[in-house]
Every structure is written in structure tokens, then in C-alpha cells.
Amino acid sequence: MPYEWPPLTPGDPDEIARRVAAVLDDAWQRLADKQRAVLTQLADNPRAGRSAAILEEFKKAIVDFRRRVDEEARQFVQRQLPHLYEEGARAAAKALGAAFTWTLFHRDALQALASDSYADFLRRSQEADRMAVQFYRAVREAARREVPLLAAGNVTAKQAAYNLARRLAAEHKLTHVVYRNGARVPVRAWAEAATLTKSAVAYNAGTLNRSREAGVTMVEVFDGLDCGWTSHQDPDKAARTLRTVEEAAEWPISHPRCRRGFGPRPDAEVP
């Protein structure tokens, strides 16, 4: 993924996270609106031609959601990550009484970070995409197999269509993204958390890499007093402790929305 140097003008991390979340939430709500239109059509008048047309609108909304995710992810890694990486690196350089320049070492580090962040962002959206595609396929299958037989039982065609729409709505809820571990997460929440997470990781990567470049092997951790090292509940509390640069690189944050930071400690040595 190519970059312009110096980095493009970015925004405040919290503001950027809210913007990304709002854009993706809007795309997801449009998808949910199209789903309701499909279900309403099925319940009111499940004629194959009209249902197929509305279902295609839902399919277009899926494509639009994918496009929005890809577009926001690309803009984020191209605009925000370089800025935050540089901010972290400059903070470390200032603490060391040095300067920061975009050497090949830092450009390569940012390239790897950007590729990983972009891929991870898309992975996070895959469950939302999967749920939408499942609904699309379920309606297509119902249109092929069930709609032609709606009046074949002991209920009227109108009641049968209504029952079919209710069943599909219950089996394919798009109010939340339901992950395989059972967690129910709104699209806005995961998009904002993902953006804030990658922002914190980028800033800390700049700090740690500039410290490493200066030959510093230890950093001091700045974190919430109750925050653990590997998770918020970890009894190994992180705040004000000294860690090796390599340990810090392994755990740049401990949980979503983590505000952890590091400061180079050239006066400390690896125990």
C-alpha cells in the first residue's frame, strides 16, 4: 500500500473513530432497512417477480457495506496510521533529546503495520457480511422452494406468507453482529473499538521503534492503575512498571479502547 511522504493530514483519534463508526453504522442500517423491505414484501405479497426485485436491492446493500468497509479501512491506514506512528516516534525522540526522520526502518515498520491493520479491519467485518449473505441465500431458497407452496397447507396463502416472513426475521436478525463466540455487538461499537485499537497500536509502535532505533532496551509503562499487562483483569498491573521494548511490542495494549503508552528509559537495563 503506497504512502505519500510526509503523511497526509489526519484527525483526532477519537474523532476519526467516531466518523468511521458512523459511516459503517449508516451502511449497516441501510442494509437492515432493505432486509425489512424484503420481509414486508414476503408477508404482504410474495409474488416471485416483485420479491426478486426487492431482494436484489438487499444484495446491492451488501455490496455497498463491503465497499464502505474497504474504503474506510484504506483511508484509515493511509491517513491516520502514519500520523500516529510519527507522533509516537517524535514523543520518544523528544524524551531522548533526539530527532525523528522517516528512515527506511520506520517506513518498513509502518508498511507492515498498515498491511496488518487493513487485513484485521476486514476480518472484523466478515461476520457482519456473513450474516447478511446468509439472509440473502435463505430468502432465495424460500422463494424457490416455499413460496410456490404457500397455500398448499391448511392455512391461507396470506397467513403462510406472514409466517414465512416471521421465521426468516427471527432466524436472521441484523440488529447486532453475532460472533461465533455468542457475543452480540453493534456495528458502530466494533468499528469504533477497532479504529481506536489500531490508533493506539500505531502510536505505541512509533514510540517503541524509535526507542529501539536509539539502542534503548527498556520502557516505562503509562496506563490506568487497574489495567493488567495482558488483559484488564491480569493481576500483573502495568502502570509505572518497566518492561523491555520487546515485551512492550508484544503487548502494546491489553484490551479494546486501551490508553496504554510508553516512555523510553535509557537509564534502565534489561534485568
C-alpha positions in Angstrom: 0.0 0.0 0.0 1.8 3.2 -1.2 2.2 6.2 1.0 2.8 9.9 0.4 5.6 11.5 2.4 5.2 13.3 4.7 2.0 11.7 5.9 -1.3 13.2 4.9 -3.1 15.4 7.3 -5.2 13.3 9.8 -7.7 14.0 12.5 -8.0 13.4 16.3 -8.1 9.6 17.1 -11.4 9.8 18.9 -13.0 11.9 16.2 -11.7 9.6 13.5 -13.0 6.6 15.3 -16.5 8.1 15.7 -16.5 9.0 12.0 -15.6 5.5 10.8 -18.1 4.0 13.2 -20.9 6.4 12.0 -20.2 5.7 8.3 -20.2 1.9 8.7 -23.2 2.1 11.0 -25.1 4.1 8.4 -24.2 1.4 5.7 -25.4 -1.3 8.1 -28.6 0.4 8.9 -29.3 0.7 5.2 -28.8 -3.0 4.9 -31.2 -3.6 7.8 -33.8 -1.3 6.1 -33.5 -3.3 2.9 -34.0 -6.5 4.9 -37.2 -5.1 6.4 -38.4 -4.3 2.9 -37.8 -7.8 1.8 -39.6 -9.3 4.8 -42.6 -6.9 4.3 -42.8 -7.8 0.6 -42.8 -11.5 1.5 -45.5 -11.1 4.1 -47.8 -8.8 2.0 -47.4 -10.2 -1.5 -44.8 -12.9 -2.1 -45.0 -12.8 -5.9 -41.8 -14.1 -7.3 -41.1 -11.1 -9.6 -41.6 -8.4 -7.0 -39.8 -10.3 -4.3 -36.8 -10.9 -6.6 -36.5 -7.2 -7.3 -36.5 -6.2 -3.7 -34.1 -9.0 -2.8 -31.7 -7.6 -5.4 -31.8 -4.2 -3.6 -30.8 -6.0 -0.5 -27.9 -7.6 -2.4 -26.8 -4.2 -3.6 -26.8 -3.0 0.1 -24.4 -5.9 0.9 -22.1 -4.8 -1.8 -22.3 -1.2 -0.5 -21.5 -2.3 3.0 -18.4 -4.1 1.8 -17.3 -1.1 -0.2 -17.8 1.2 2.7 -15.7 -1.1 5.0 -12.9 -1.3 2.4 -13.0 2.5 1.8 -12.9 3.4 5.4 -10.1 0.9 6.2 -8.0 2.2 3.4 -8.4 5.8 4.3 -7.7 5.0 7.9 -4.4 3.2 7.3 -3.3 5.7 4.7 -4.1 8.9 6.6 -4.3 8.1 10.3 -1.7 5.4 10.9 1.3 7.3 9.5 0.4 10.4 11.6 0.0 8.5 14.9 3.2 6.4 14.3 5.1 9.7 13.7 3.6 11.2 16.8 4.7 8.3 18.9 8.1 8.3 17.4 8.5 12.0 17.9 7.5 11.7 21.6 10.2 9.1 22.1 12.8 11.2 20.2 12.0 14.2 22.4 12.4 12.2 25.6 15.7 11.1 24.3 16.8 14.6 23.2 17.0 13.4 19.6 15.0 13.9 16.4 12.8 11.7 14.2 13.1 11.2 10.5 11.3 8.7 8.2 14.2 6.3 7.7 13.8 3.1 5.8 13.5 1.3 9.1 10.4 3.3 10.1 8.9 3.1 6.6 9.1 -0.7 6.6 7.7 -0.9 10.1 4.7 1.3 9.1 4.1 -0.7 5.9 3.9 -3.9 7.9 1.6 -2.2 10.5 -0.7 -0.9 7.8 -1.0 -4.2 6.0 -1.8 -6.0 9.3 -4.3 -3.3 10.3 -6.1 -3.3 7.0 -6.4 -7.1 7.0 -7.6 -7.1 10.6 -10.2 -4.5 9.9 -11.6 -6.5 7.1 -11.6 -9.7 9.2 -13.7 -7.9 11.8 -16.3 -7.1 9.3 -16.6 -10.6 7.8 -19.1 -11.8 10.4 -21.4 -8.9 9.6 -21.1 -9.7 5.9 -21.6 -13.4 6.5 -24.9 -12.8 8.4 -26.2 -10.6 5.6 -25.3 -13.1 2.9 -27.0 -15.9 4.9 -30.2 -14.0 4.9 -30.0 -13.3 1.2 -29.5 -17.0 0.5 -32.3 -18.0 2.8 -34.8 -15.8 1.1 -33.7 -17.0 -2.3 -34.1 -20.6 -1.2 -37.5 -19.8 0.3 -38.6 -18.1 -2.9 -37.5 -21.2 -4.9 -39.0 -23.9 -2.6 -41.5 -22.4 -0.2 -43.3 -19.5 -1.8 -44.8 -21.7 -4.6 -46.3 -23.9 -1.9 -47.6 -21.3 0.5 -51.3 -22.2 0.0 -50.7 -25.9 0.0 -51.4 -26.4 3.7 -54.3 -25.8 6.0 -53.7 -22.0 6.2 -54.4 -19.3 3.7 -51.6 -18.1 1.4 -51.6 -14.8 3.2 -51.1 -16.4 6.6 -48.5 -18.7 5.2 -46.5 -15.8 3.7 -46.7 -13.9 7.0 -45.4 -17.0 8.9 -42.6 -17.4 6.5 -41.5 -13.7 6.9 -41.7 -14.0 10.7 -39.5 -17.1 10.6 -36.9 -15.5 8.4 -36.8 -12.4 10.6 -36.3 -14.5 13.7 -33.5 -16.6 12.2 -31.7 -13.7 10.5 -31.6 -10.7 12.9 -29.4 -7.8 11.7 -29.8 -5.6 14.7 -26.4 -6.8 16.0 -23.5 -8.7 14.7 -23.5 -12.1 16.5 -19.9 -13.5 16.5 -19.2 -17.2 16.7 -18.4 -16.9 20.5 -22.0 -15.7 21.0 -21.1 -12.0 21.6 -23.7 -9.6 20.2 -22.0 -6.4 19.1 -23.5 -3.4 17.2 -21.6 -2.5 14.0 -21.0 1.0 15.4 -19.4 -0.4 18.5 -16.9 -2.8 16.8 -16.0 -0.2 14.2 -15.2 2.4 16.8 -13.3 -0.1 19.0 -11.3 -1.4 16.1 -10.3 2.1 15.0 -9.3 3.1 18.5 -7.3 -0.1 19.0 -5.3 0.3 15.8 -4.7 4.0 16.6 -3.2 3.1 20.0 -1.1 0.3 18.4 0.3 2.7 15.7 1.3 5.4 18.2 3.0 2.9 20.5 4.7 1.2 17.6 6.3 4.6 16.7 7.4 5.1 20.3 8.9 1.6 20.6 10.6 1.6 17.2 12.2 5.0 17.8 13.4 3.7 21.2 14.8 0.6 19.7 16.5 2.6 17.0 18.3 4.6 19.7 19.5 1.4 21.4 17.1 1.7 24.3 16.1 -1.7 25.7 13.6 -0.7 28.5 10.5 1.5 28.6 8.2 2.8 31.3 4.5 1.9 31.0 1.8 4.6 31.4 -1.5 3.0 31.9 -4.6 3.0 34.1 -3.9 2.0 37.7 -6.2 -1.0 37.4 -5.2 -2.2 34.0 -3.3 -5.5 33.8 -0.5 -6.2 31.5 -2.1 -8.8 29.1 -5.7 -8.0 29.9 -7.6 -5.6 32.0 -8.1 -8.3 34.7 -4.5 -9.5 34.7 -3.1 -9.3 38.3 0.2 -8.1 36.8 -0.6 -4.4 36.8 1.1 -2.4 34.1 1.2 1.2 35.3 4.6 2.7 36.2 6.4 -0.6 35.6 9.5 -1.1 33.5 9.3 -3.5 30.5 11.6 -4.5 27.8 11.0 -3.0 24.4 10.3 -6.5 23.1 7.7 -7.2 25.8 6.0 -3.8 25.1 5.9 -4.6 21.4 4.1 -7.9 22.2 1.5 -6.1 24.4 1.2 -2.5 23.1 -2.3 -2.5 24.5 -4.2 -5.0 26.8 -7.8 -4.6 25.7 -10.0 -2.6 23.3 -10.0 1.2 23.9 -6.8 0.8 26.0 -4.9 4.1 26.5 -1.6 2.5 27.3 1.6 4.4 26.4 5.3 4.0 26.8 8.3 6.2 27.6 11.9 5.3 26.8 14.2 4.6 29.7 17.8 4.7 28.5 18.9 4.7 32.2 17.5 1.2 32.8 18.9 -2.1 31.7 17.4 -5.4 31.0 17.3 -7.3 34.3 
